[in-house]
Amino acid sequence: MKKVTTILFVLLMSFFVAEAQLNINHYMRVGRTRISIGNYTGAIEYFNIVIKFKPYLPEAYFYRGVAKHQLEDFRGAIIDYNRAIEMKPFYPQAFMNRGMAYHNLGEYEKAIEDYNRGLEFDSDNESIYNNRGIAKLALKNVEGAIEDYNKALEINPKSTHALMNRSNAHIVQGDVEDAIRDLNQVIIIRPHFAAAYLNRGLARFELDDFASALRDYDQSISLDSENALAFNNRGIVKHKLGDYEGAIMDYDIALRLNPEMASAYFNRAMAREILGRPGFENDYRIAAQLNPQFDLESRRLDAEQLAQNQQSQSQQSSSSGQTGSAQATAAQATAQQNNSQGEEQDEETPVEESSESQRSRRQRINLIVEDSRNLPTDDEEVDDGRIQNRNIVIDLQPIFIISAFERNAVDYERSQYYNLAIDELNQKNNYNPLFTITNKEVEEYMDIFENFILYFNARLQIDESSHHYLSRGIFYGLTGDYNRALEDFNKSLELNSAQAVAFFSRGNSRYKMQEEIESLAGSHDDFTVPIGGFDNRPDDSEMIAMPEYEKILSDYQSLLYLKPNFFFGYYNRAFIKLRLKEYKGAIEDLNKAIELEPEFAEAYFNRGLTKIYLDDIEGGALDLSRAGELGIHGAYNIIKRYCN
């Protein structure tokens, strides 16, 4: 019987191991599927689960890196690619993707090193040659870039990526005809590739072959009617041919598709001025606001200064620069290619991805041609997964407070972190109400909170204990009755000066009351860490001195004296210090909170914002990457806007 039992036990163990393996495979499969459909944050959640249970699986780090890469969290992606490579040193895809991430951060030499390593393990990888060529071109090594594109074409003669990028390299060399030949080949291979027609239109425009350029732009627009660059550039050709009405129509469409295209405003202003149409002054003004390059007045002053300098040096002063006349500017416009052709071209997307990489544009004065050749791809925008492109209000994550559930209620959104001190409160209440700690909104639960006030009124009539005053005070605070909340917390502490959670809750209520007072007075500054306002950063002499805030800090200090591992206390105290502009002290408290709770997403987020404000862009980006990985998805928007 014992033997049978042992066999049965072994079989059961085998079953559970197989089941666990099956679940890990399931999470990996779902994570990769989510990448393929553009749900990158959802993919990260699944790979986090895999990493928690199998921390030595390189593929989990690799694919999580791919998801972060698509969210333009390049530093976070590099960290994951590093882990994958540490565990699997012969991982060519990881080297290639890490090289692409370095490229996106402008670290081209490191990118080339990674591409070289990738080729050591996979010498016939067309994509790595193509991407290495892009990095070499960014470093002005045009010949080396063309060699790599040629090698990619040896491996795959129908590689439209390599042909498009080689055409760009030919443009840098001044070989426009060779560039057109490459683009012709692309169009033969992919006759419905809108970007190829757009790029060929640019090349033909540079040869002053306006009729052919117009045909290419028409074809590009017929294949992709949402491309603002194509409409802007077709408008320029019409403008050059004297069709100002048609040009204005194209500029209108370009601006409808991209309201922030400064060059389209500038071009439309010139066409409107030539026709004597109203509104051209406003277009010039908007163009200058969007891009100082298009400020005609400053350009006129610069040109006059240049003319004076040239006249003093030689007698050749016939035409030294632009004048303030927009009609003369339009009449003499040539839309010549500037010397920025050597700028980086976009890479092929990371392995297991299918969407466009980071876009950069070159703009030209006179008629401003928008150059699309930095991005040789016709992939469509993925809207649902690219949360880094969404506009968000940038603000600190708020303080944590104690809230509550009814018995058997389920609200996972408010239940975020487990804490022993809160669990001790729940044990004393026999888990009704069920306290939790959260920084989520609680307004919709007011009726429940008011009922619990009545409940603890009755309990206090029977037993005026420190615990019951604390509990009722928590619910007074949740209903916004901060005066009564403070009275209860004071009473709780009179009865038990070691009631640590009462200090925490009293500090929170004091802050909430102060916040309301400032809001009513119009002095509350929601944007505690003014990202982007580096020039206005206060020094230590400008720190805010507010007696009420000192009381709040004192409560948090008492809490942490009694419970030094209560990480929410450090987090909340850091928040108050940021309100007081004590940035160094805030960073120290956030460091401690993260030390005690390594997965404290909100602490990473607030520390990341603070570091960026203090000009530690690298450190801020890494903290925001971790916050995004842990579920605060707005972090990716900030990384894109302020760190890349």
C-alpha positions in Angstrom: 0.0 0.0 0.0 2.9 2.3 0.9 4.4 1.7 -2.5 1.2 2.5 -4.3 0.9 5.7 -2.4 4.4 6.6 -3.3 3.7 6.0 -7.0 0.6 8.0 -6.8 2.4 10.9 -5.1 5.1 10.8 -7.9 2.3 10.9 -10.5 0.6 13.8 -8.9 3.9 15.7 -8.7 4.5 15.1 -12.3 1.0 16.3 -13.1 1.6 19.5 -11.2 4.9 20.1 -12.8 3.5 19.6 -16.3 0.5 21.9 -15.4 2.9 24.6 -14.2 4.9 24.2 -17.4 1.8 24.4 -19.5 0.7 27.6 -17.7 4.1 29.2 -18.3 3.9 28.4 -22.0 0.4 29.8 -22.0 1.5 33.1 -20.6 4.4 33.3 -23.1 2.1 32.6 -26.0 -0.5 35.2 -24.8 2.2 37.7 -24.2 3.6 37.3 -27.8 0.1 37.4 -29.2 -0.5 40.7 -27.4 2.7 42.1 -28.9 1.5 41.1 -32.4 -1.9 42.9 -31.9 -0.3 46.0 -30.4 -1.3 45.5 -26.8 2.2 46.1 -25.4 1.3 47.0 -21.8 -0.8 43.8 -21.7 2.1 41.8 -23.0 4.4 43.2 -20.3 1.9 42.1 -17.6 2.1 38.5 -18.9 5.9 38.4 -19.2 6.1 39.8 -15.7 4.2 36.7 -14.5 6.5 34.4 -16.4 9.6 36.2 -15.0 8.2 35.9 -11.5 7.9 32.1 -11.8 10.8 31.5 -14.2 13.4 34.2 -13.7 16.0 32.4 -15.8 14.0 32.2 -19.0 15.8 34.5 -21.5 12.9 34.6 -23.9 10.6 36.3 -21.3 13.1 39.1 -20.9 13.6 39.4 -24.6 9.9 39.7 -25.5 9.3 42.1 -22.6 12.1 44.2 -24.1 10.3 44.1 -27.4 7.1 45.4 -25.8 9.0 48.2 -24.1 10.8 49.0 -27.3 7.5 49.5 -29.1 6.4 51.8 -26.3 9.6 53.8 -27.0 11.0 52.9 -23.5 14.4 52.2 -25.0 16.4 52.2 -21.8 13.9 49.8 -20.2 14.2 47.6 -23.3 18.0 47.6 -23.1 17.8 46.4 -19.5 15.7 43.5 -20.6 17.8 42.7 -23.6 20.8 42.7 -21.3 19.2 40.1 -19.1 18.3 37.9 -22.1 21.9 38.1 -23.4 23.4 37.3 -20.0 21.4 34.1 -19.9 21.8 33.3 -23.6 25.0 34.9 -24.9 24.4 33.5 -28.5 21.1 35.4 -29.0 21.5 37.3 -32.3 17.9 38.7 -32.2 18.6 40.2 -28.8 21.8 41.8 -30.0 20.0 43.2 -33.0 17.2 44.6 -31.0 19.5 46.1 -28.4 21.4 47.7 -31.2 18.2 49.3 -32.4 17.4 50.6 -28.9 20.9 52.1 -28.7 20.4 53.6 -32.1 17.1 55.2 -31.0 19.0 56.8 -28.1 21.6 58.2 -30.5 24.4 55.8 -29.3 25.4 54.7 -32.8 28.8 53.2 -31.9 27.1 50.9 -29.3 24.5 50.0 -31.9 27.2 49.0 -34.4 28.9 46.9 -31.7 25.7 45.0 -31.1 25.1 44.5 -34.8 28.6 43.1 -35.2 28.0 40.7 -32.3 24.7 39.6 -33.9 26.4 38.9 -37.2 28.9 36.7 -35.4 26.1 34.3 -34.6 23.9 34.9 -37.7 26.1 36.0 -40.6 23.2 35.8 -43.1 20.8 38.0 -41.2 19.6 40.6 -43.8 18.0 42.8 -41.1 21.2 43.2 -39.1 23.2 44.3 -42.2 20.4 46.7 -43.1 20.3 48.2 -39.5 24.1 48.4 -39.3 24.0 50.3 -42.5 21.5 52.8 -41.0 23.8 53.3 -38.0 26.9 53.8 -40.3 24.9 56.4 -42.3 24.1 58.2 -39.1 27.8 58.4 -38.4 28.4 59.8 -42.0 30.1 56.6 -43.1 28.2 56.5 -46.4 30.5 54.0 -48.1 30.2 51.6 -45.2 26.5 52.0 -45.2 26.2 51.2 -48.9 28.4 48.1 -48.4 26.0 46.8 -45.7 22.9 47.5 -47.9 24.6 45.7 -50.7 25.3 42.7 -48.4 21.6 42.7 -47.3 20.6 42.7 -51.0 23.0 39.8 -51.7 21.1 37.8 -49.1 17.7 39.0 -50.2 17.6 40.8 -53.6 14.0 41.8 -53.0 14.7 43.6 -49.7 12.7 46.8 -50.1 14.1 48.1 -46.8 17.7 47.8 -48.1 16.8 49.4 -51.5 15.0 52.3 -49.8 17.9 52.9 -47.4 20.5 52.6 -50.2 18.6 55.2 -52.1 18.9 57.5 -49.1 22.7 56.9 -49.0 22.9 57.7 -52.7 21.1 61.0 -52.0 23.7 61.8 -49.3 26.4 61.2 -52.0 24.6 63.4 -54.4 23.8 60.5 -56.7 20.1 61.3 -57.3 19.9 59.2 -60.4 21.1 56.1 -58.6 18.7 56.9 -55.8 15.8 56.9 -58.3 17.0 53.6 -59.8 16.8 52.0 -56.4 13.3 53.4 -55.9 12.2 52.2 -59.3 13.3 48.7 -58.2 11.3 49.1 -55.0 8.2 50.0 -56.9 8.6 47.0 -59.2 8.8 44.7 -56.2 6.0 46.5 -54.3 3.9 48.5 -56.7 1.5 49.6 -53.9 4.2 51.0 -51.6 3.2 54.6 -51.0 6.5 55.6 -49.3 8.5 54.6 -52.4 6.5 57.0 -54.6 6.8 59.7 -52.1 10.6 59.3 -51.9 10.9 59.1 -55.7 8.8 62.3 -55.9 11.4 64.0 -53.6 14.3 62.8 -55.7 12.6 64.0 -58.9 11.8 67.3 -57.3 15.5 67.8 -56.6 16.1 67.3 -60.4 13.5 70.0 -61.1 11.4 67.3 -62.8 8.2 68.8 -61.4 5.8 66.9 -63.7 7.2 63.5 -62.7 7.3 64.5 -59.1 3.7 65.5 -59.3 2.7 62.1 -60.7 4.6 60.4 -57.9 2.9 62.4 -55.2 -0.5 61.8 -56.8 0.2 58.0 -56.7 1.5 58.2 -53.2 -1.7 60.0 -52.1 -3.9 57.5 -53.9 -2.3 54.7 -51.9 -2.1 56.6 -48.6 -4.6 59.4 -48.3 -3.7 60.1 -44.7 0.0 61.2 -45.3 0.3 64.9 -44.5 3.8 65.0 -45.9 2.6 63.9 -49.4 0.0 66.7 -49.5 2.5 69.3 -48.3 5.0 68.3 -50.9 2.5 68.0 -53.7 1.3 71.5 -52.8 4.9 72.7 -53.2 5.1 71.3 -56.8 1.8 73.0 -57.6 3.2 76.2 -56.1 6.3 75.9 -58.2 4.2 75.4 -61.3 2.1 78.6 -60.5 -1.0 76.7 -59.4 -1.4 78.6 -56.1 -5.0 77.7 -55.6 -4.3 74.0 -55.9 -1.3 74.4 -53.6 -3.4 76.0 -50.9 -5.9 73.2 -51.1 -3.1 70.7 -50.5 -1.7 72.7 -47.6 -5.2 72.8 -46.1 -5.4 69.0 -46.2 -1.9 68.6 -44.8 -2.8 70.8 -41.9 -6.1 69.0 -41.3 -4.1 65.7 -41.1 -1.3 67.3 -39.0 -2.3 70.6 -37.3 1.3 71.0 -36.0 3.1 70.9 -39.4 4.9 74.3 -39.3 6.2 74.0 -42.9 2.6 73.7 -44.2 1.6 76.9 -42.4 4.7 78.7 -43.9 4.1 77.4 -47.4 0.4 78.3 -47.3 1.3 81.8 -46.0 3.4 82.4 -49.1 0.7 81.2 -51.5 -1.9 83.3 -49.8 0.3 86.3 -49.9 1.0 85.9 -53.6 -2.8 85.7 -54.2 -3.5 88.6 -51.9 -5.6 86.3 -49.7 -6.2 87.3 -46.0 -4.8 85.1 -43.3 -1.2 84.9 -44.5 0.1 87.0 -41.6 -1.5 84.6 -39.1 0.0 81.6 -41.0 3.5 83.1 -40.7 2.9 83.7 -37.0 1.8 80.2 -36.3 4.7 78.7 -38.3 7.2 80.8 -36.3 5.6 79.7 -33.0 5.7 76.0 -34.0 9.3 76.3 -35.3 11.6 79.3 -34.9 13.2 78.4 -38.2 10.2 79.9 -39.9 10.4 83.3 -38.1 10.7 85.7 -41.0 11.7 88.7 -38.9 14.6 87.0 -37.2 15.7 85.6 -40.6 15.5 89.1 -42.1 17.7 90.5 -39.3 20.2 87.6 -39.7 20.4 88.2 -43.4 21.0 91.9 -43.0 23.8 91.2 -40.6 25.3 88.7 -43.0 25.1 91.3 -45.8 26.9 93.9 -43.7 29.6 91.4 -42.7 30.1 90.4 -46.4 30.2 94.0 -47.5 32.9 94.8 -45.0 35.0 91.8 -46.2 34.6 92.2 -49.9 32.7 94.2 -52.5 30.6 91.3 -53.6 27.4 92.2 -51.9 24.9 91.7 -54.7 22.6 89.2 -52.9 23.6 88.3 -49.4 20.4 86.8 -47.9 16.7 86.8 -47.7 14.7 90.0 -47.5 11.4 90.4 -45.6 9.4 90.1 -48.8 7.5 86.8 -48.8 6.6 87.3 -52.5 10.3 87.5 -53.3 10.9 84.5 -51.2 8.3 82.5 -53.0 9.5 83.6 -56.4 13.0 82.6 -55.7 12.2 79.4 -53.8 14.3 76.5 -54.8 13.6 73.9 -52.1 17.2 72.7 -52.3 18.3 69.7 -50.3 20.2 70.7 -47.2 23.2 68.9 -45.8 21.2 66.9 -43.3 20.8 63.9 -45.6 23.1 62.0 -43.4 20.6 61.9 -40.6 19.5 58.6 -39.3 17.1 56.5 -41.3 14.6 54.4 -39.4 15.4 50.9 -38.8 13.5 47.8 -39.4 11.2 47.1 -36.5 12.4 44.7 -33.7 11.9 41.0 -34.2 8.3 39.9 -33.5 7.1 43.5 -34.2 5.1 45.0 -37.0 4.8 48.7 -36.7 6.7 51.9 -37.5 9.8 53.1 -35.6 10.6 56.6 -34.4 10.0 59.3 -37.1 12.2 62.3 -37.6 11.7 65.0 -40.3 14.0 67.5 -42.1 12.5 70.8 -43.0 13.7 73.5 -45.4 13.2 77.2 -45.7 11.8 78.8 -48.8 9.2 76.2 -49.9 9.5 73.7 -47.1 9.6 70.2 -48.5 8.9 67.6 -45.8 11.3 64.8 -46.3 9.8 61.3 -45.7 13.0 59.4 -46.5 13.8 58.9 -42.8 11.1 56.3 -42.6 11.0 53.8 -45.5 7.9 52.0 -44.4 4.2 52.0 -45.0 3.1 50.3 -41.8 -0.1 51.7 -40.3 -0.3 53.4 -36.9 -1.3 51.0 -34.1 -3.6 53.1 -31.9 -4.6 50.8 -29.1 -1.1 49.7 -28.0 0.9 52.9 -28.5 -0.1 54.6 -25.3 3.1 56.7 -25.4 1.4 58.8 -28.1 -1.6 59.7 -26.0 -1.8 63.0 -24.3 -1.9 62.8 -20.6 -1.8 65.3 -17.7 1.6 64.9 -16.0 1.3 64.9 -12.3 2.7 63.1 -9.3 0.9 59.9 -8.1 -1.2 61.0 -5.1 -0.7 60.0 -1.5 -1.9 56.7 -0.1 -4.8 56.7 2.4 -6.7 54.0 4.3 -10.0 53.1 2.8 -12.4 50.2 3.3 -14.6 47.5 1.8 -17.8 45.9 2.9 -17.5 42.3 3.9 -17.4 40.1 0.7 -17.1 43.2 -1.5 -14.6 42.9 -4.4 -12.8 46.0 -5.8 -9.4 45.1 -7.1 -8.8 48.6 -8.4 -8.7 50.0 -4.8 -6.8 47.0 -3.3 -3.2 47.6 -4.4 -0.7 46.5 -1.7 -0.7 44.2 1.3 0.5 45.7 4.6 0.9 44.0 8.0 -0.3 47.1 10.0 -3.5 47.3 8.0 -4.0 43.6 8.4 -3.7 44.0 12.2 -6.6 46.6 12.1 -8.7 44.1 10.1 -8.1 41.4 12.6 -9.3 43.6 15.4 -12.5 44.4 13.4 -12.9 40.7 12.5 -12.5 41.8 8.9 -15.7 43.9 8.9 -15.1 46.6 7.7 -12.1 45.4 5.6 -9.5 48.1 5.6 -7.2 48.5 2.6 -4.6 51.1 1.6 -5.0 52.9 -1.7 -4.4 56.1 -3.7 -7.4 55.6 -5.9 -10.6 57.7 -5.9 -13.1 56.8 -3.2 -16.0 59.2 -3.8 -18.4 56.6 -5.1 -18.4 54.7 -1.8 -19.6 57.6 0.4 -22.8 55.9 1.4 -20.9 52.9 2.7 -18.5 55.1 4.6 -21.3 57.0 6.3 -22.9 53.7 7.4 -19.6 52.7 9.0 -19.5 56.0 10.9 -22.9 55.0 12.4 -21.5 51.5 13.1 -18.5 52.9 15.1 -20.8 55.4 16.9 -22.5 52.4 18.4 -19.2 50.6 19.1 -17.8 53.7 20.9 -20.9 53.8 23.1 -19.9 50.4 24.4 -16.1 50.7 24.3 -14.3 54.0 23.9 -11.1 52.4 22.7 -8.2 53.9 20.8 -8.9 51.4 18.0 -12.6 52.5 17.6 -11.7 56.2 17.6 -9.1 55.4 14.9 -11.6 53.5 12.8 -14.3 56.1 13.0 -11.7 58.8 12.3 -10.7 57.0 9.1 -14.3 57.0 7.9 -14.8 60.7 8.8 -11.7 61.4 6.7 -13.1 59.3 3.8 -16.3 61.4 3.8 -14.4 64.6 3.8 -15.2 65.6 7.4 -11.6 66.3 8.3 -12.3 68.3 11.5 -14.1 65.4 13.1 -11.5 63.0 11.7 -8.7 64.9 13.4 -10.7 65.0 16.7 -11.0 61.2 16.6 -7.3 60.7 15.7 -6.3 62.9 18.6 -8.5 61.0 20.9 -7.1 57.7 19.6 -3.6 58.9 20.3 -4.5 60.2 23.8 -5.6 56.7 24.6 -2.7 54.9 22.9 0.3 57.1 22.0 1.8 54.1 20.1 -1.2 53.9 17.6 1.0 54.3 14.6 -1.7 54.2 12.0 -3.4 57.1 13.8 -0.4 59.2 13.0 -0.5 58.1 9.4 -4.2 58.9 9.1 -3.9 62.2 10.9 -1.2 63.3 8.6 -3.3 62.3 5.6 -6.3 64.2 6.9 -4.3 67.3 7.6 -3.0 67.2 4.0 -6.4 66.7 2.5 -7.8 69.6 4.5 -4.9 71.8 3.5 -5.4 70.7 -0.1 -9.0 71.8 0.0 -8.1 75.2 1.6 -5.5 75.9 -1.1 -7.9 74.8 -3.8 -10.6 77.2 -2.6 -8.0 80.0 -2.3 -6.7 79.2 -5.8 -3.2 78.6 -4.6 -3.0 74.8 -4.9 -0.4 73.7 -7.4 -1.3 70.3 -8.8 1.8 70.2 -10.9 4.3 69.7 -8.0 7.2 68.8 -10.2 7.0 71.0 -13.3 8.5 68.8 -16.0 10.0 70.8 -18.8 10.5 73.9 -16.5 14.2 73.3 -15.8 15.1 77.0 -16.2 12.7 78.0 -13.5 13.9 75.4 -10.9 14.0 76.9 -7.4 17.0 76.9 -5.2 17.0 76.0 -1.6 16.2 79.6 -0.6 12.8 79.3 -2.4 11.6 76.3 -0.5 8.1 76.7 0.8 7.6 77.2 4.5 4.1 76.2 5.6 3.4 75.4 9.3 0.6 73.1 8.5 2.9 71.0 6.3 5.4 70.8 9.1 2.6 69.2 11.2 2.0 66.7 8.5 5.6 65.8 8.3 5.7 65.5 12.1 2.9 62.9 11.9 4.7 60.9 9.3 7.9 61.1 11.3 6.1 59.7 14.4 4.6 56.9 12.3 8.0 55.9 11.0 9.5 56.0 14.4 6.9 53.5 15.6 6.9 51.5 12.3 10.1 52.0 10.4 9.1 49.5 7.7 5.8 51.2 6.8 6.8 52.1 3.3 3.7 54.2 2.6 4.9 56.6 5.3 8.1 57.3 3.4 6.1 57.6 0.1 3.6 60.1 1.6 6.4 62.1 3.3 8.2 62.3 0.0 5.0 63.7 -1.6 4.8 66.4 1.1 8.5 67.3 0.7 7.9 67.7 -3.0 5.1 70.1 -2.2 7.7 72.0 -0.1 10.2 71.7 -2.9 12.6 69.7 -0.8 13.7 67.5 -3.7 16.7 65.9 -2.1 14.8 64.8 1.0 12.0 63.5 -1.2 14.4 61.4 -3.3 15.8 59.9 -0.1 12.4 58.9 1.2 11.4 57.4 -2.2 14.6 55.5 -2.1 13.7 54.0 1.2 10.1 53.2 0.1 11.5 51.3 -2.9 14.0 49.5 -0.7 11.2 48.3 1.5 8.8 47.5 -1.4 10.8 46.8 -4.6 7.6 46.7 -6.7 6.3 50.1 -5.5 5.2 51.5 -8.9 4.0 54.8 -7.6 7.3 55.5 -5.8 9.2 54.7 -9.0 6.9 57.1 -10.9 7.3 60.0 -8.5 11.0 59.5 -8.2 11.3 59.4 -12.0 9.5 62.7 -12.4 11.7 64.3 -9.7 14.9 63.0 -11.3 13.9 64.4 -14.7 13.1 67.7 -13.1 16.6 67.7 -11.5 18.1 67.0 -14.9 18.9 63.3 -14.2 17.2 62.2 -17.5 18.8 58.8 -17.5 17.8 58.0 -13.9 14.4 59.4 -14.4 13.8 57.4 -17.6 14.8 54.1 -15.8 12.5 54.8 -12.9 9.6 55.6 -15.2 10.3 52.5 -17.2 10.0 50.4 -14.0 6.8 52.3 -13.1 5.4 51.5 -16.6 6.5 47.8 -16.2 4.6 47.7 -12.9 1.4 49.1 -14.4 1.5 52.9 -14.5 1.2 53.2 -18.3 1.3 57.0 -18.4 5.0 56.7 -17.7 5.7 55.7 -21.3 4.2 59.0 -22.5 6.6 60.9 -20.3 9.6 58.8 -21.4 8.8 59.7 -25.0 8.3 63.4 -24.4 11.2 64.1 -22.1 13.7 61.3 -22.1 14.3 60.2 -25.7 
